[in-house]
Amino acid sequence: MSKDEIIVHVRWLDGYLERFECDDARASKDFLWMRLTIKQNRQIPMQSIRWFSMTPESHER
């Protein structure tokens, strides 16, 4: 993991835990948006997930 990389964990409604390596990640009340390190965008509706976490958190950068 590089210094600027963000790791996002997403727990889906069915219990599946998925890990994403990102250059940038943003969350709103409706969507979780991520710019993946493979230079693709990923947008996930918040109603499709139980929870998510970001490491490092925005205040830690």
N, C-alpha and C positions, 0 to 999 in steps of 0.2 A: 504494500500500500504506500503510495507516494504521500508526501506531506499535504498536498492540496486535494487529495482524493476523499470523497465522502462515501461512506458505506451506509446504505439504507436497507433496513430489514422491514418486510411487509408480511403481516399475518393476515391471510385471506380468510373469508367467512367460513370456508370448509376446513380451516385449521392448518393449511399448508403454509410454511414459512419460506419466503423467498428473499434472497440477498441480491442487491444491486450495487455495482461499483459505478460511482457517478463523479462527474466534474462539477455539477451544480444540481441542487435539489431545492424545490420550493413547495410549500403546502398552503392551501387555502381551505375554506370550509367545504368546497366542492371537489377539488382535485389535488392529487399529489403529482407534481411534474418533476421529471428528472432528465438531465442531460447525461446519458451514459458515457463511460469512458471509450466505448466503441463508436462514439460520435453519432448515436441515434437518440432521439427523444422518446420518452415513455410518459404517458399521461394515464393516471389511474383514478377513476371516480372514487371518492371517499366512501360512498355507500357500499362499495364492493369489498372493503377491508375492515378487519376488526381494529387493528392498530398498526402503527409504523414507528420506527425509530431511526434517527440519523446520528452517525458518529463521524466526525465531531459535530456537536450541536452548534447552531449558528453563533451563539455567544462565545464559543471556545475558539473560533477562528480569528 
